[in-house]
Amino acid sequence: MCRALRSGIWVLLYLAMLAGCTAGVPLEDLKNFREAFLEAQKAGDLVYDEIAPILSKESGHAEACTTDRSGTPKCFDPDQVIGNATRSNEDPSLRARRLALALLSEYSLALVELSDGRSQQELTRSIQETAELATALTALAGAAAPAGLPALLTQPIIASFTDLAVRLDRVRTAETVRAALIANQDTIARLIDQLIADTRPIYAIYYRNQTIRVLESPAAATASEMAKAAKYHEALTAYVVILRQMKASNARLARLASAAPGSAGELRAVVEEATRIKLSAETFWSAIREVRK
């Protein structure tokens, strides 16, 4: 309640500021946008953390670096470490999903910076990060896990991300960055739709594993194991809400980046959406903590 009230007060203060100023995005609010986008990424990472050991255990590839029953990696493969990733020895299908979340976060921030009127030089880091993530994602997007997790993206979407990486690698001005990012907004929307649809097989994998654990555990542990499945269901529900909010936010950011300066109405909507993402993240964290006990 108090957190929601503080978030609401923050929005009211921001809207009051917008009434007198429509140019530029204050640094503090850029920070809030980044935090909201990262919440979506962290939520997805924790969702995937719960099924990572299941996929590893069920992997049929003897040569893969899987984990033992305790979750400890059996070997180390440096080729599985991508960027600043802290997780390795994972099934490629999960790494593709983590890359998709990172790309979504970086793309969203780049749109905010574009709307703020940043120059091509000021956008260099976001451009490079987005291009590298798009390239890495296309390399893994077709990977399918042996436990029933389907390939994340279709070939048309993979082709769109390949095109985005190439276009960003060639940019020379902020205007060409703008054109490349806005042109791929529909692709990002389809990516989010895929991540949402993906939660169905993810829950099926987790639920199946919990039922197996019940059969292998003492009777006293049955209720506890199935309670975790119920909480995981709650966490996935909150995660889907966050992804839908990210989709709405990205659509507004794309319109804002393509509109004339001073589009206060769209910026106001994005500010409100960022606050809602943070509130949804609190619901997610409450459920996932119970799963991880």
Residue, then its C-alpha position, 0 to 999 in steps of 0.5 A: m500500500c505504501r509503495a503504491l502510494r509512493s509510486g502514485i505520488w511520483v507520477l503526480l509530481y512528474l505530470a505536474m512537471l510535464a505541464g510546464c515543460t515538454a522538452g527532454v526527459p529528466l535524468e532521474d526519469l531515465k533512471n526510472f525507465r531503466e529500472a522498470f525495463l530491468e524489472a521485466q528482464k529480472a523477472g524473466d531470468l528468475v522464471y527461467d532459473e526455475i526450469a534451467p535445472i529441469l532442462s539440464k537433467e532431461s537433456g539427451h545430449a551426452e556431450a553437453c555441459t549439464t548439471d548433476r542432481s544437486g544443480t552443480p555444472k559437470c563441466f565448463d564451456p566458455d563458448q556458452v558464456i555470452g556477454n556479461a552473462t553470469r549463467s553458463n552451462e545452460d540449454p541454448s533455448l534458455r539462453a535464447r530467452r534470456l537474450a530476448l529479454a535483454l534485447l527488449s530492455e535495451y531496445s526500450l531504453a534506446l527508444v527513450e533516449l531517442s525521444d530525449g533527442r540524444s545524438q548518434q554519439e550519445l546513443t553509441r552504447s545503446i546502439q552497440e548493445t542492441a545490435e550485439l544482442a540481436t546478432a546473438l539472439t538470431a544465432l540461438a533463436g531456433a534452439a529447441a529444448p528436449a523437454g518440450l520447450p519449443a523454438l522461441l522465434t520463427q524464421p521471419i522474426i529471426a530475419s527481422f532481427t538480423d536486418l536490425a543488427v545489420r542496419l544498426d551496425r551501419v548507422r551514421t546519424a541519430e535519424t538512421v538509428r530512429a528509422a532502424l528502431i522504429a521499423n522493427q517495433d512490430t518485430i519487438a511486439r511479436l517477440i513479446d507475444q512469443l515470450i507470453a505464449d512461451t509461458r504455457p510450455i514453461y509451466a507444463i515443464y515445471y508442473r510435470n517436474q513437481t509431480i515427479r518430485v512428489l512421487e519421489s518424496p515422502a508423503a509429508a512433502t507432497a503439499s509443499e511441492m505442489a504449493k510451489a507449483a501454485k506459486y510458480h503459476e502466480a509468478l508466471t501470471a505476474y510475468v505475463v502482466i509485466l510483458r503486456q505492459m512492456k508491449a504497451s510501453n514500447a508501442r508508445l515509445a515508438r510513437l513518441a520517438s517518431a513524433a515531433p518534439g513535445s509529445a507530452g501525452e505519449l510521454r505521460a503514458v509511458v511514465e505511468e506504464a513504467t510505474r505499473i511495471k514496477l508495481s507488477a514486479e512487486t507482485f512477481w517477487s512476492a510469488i517467486r520468493e515462495v517458489r525459491k524457499 
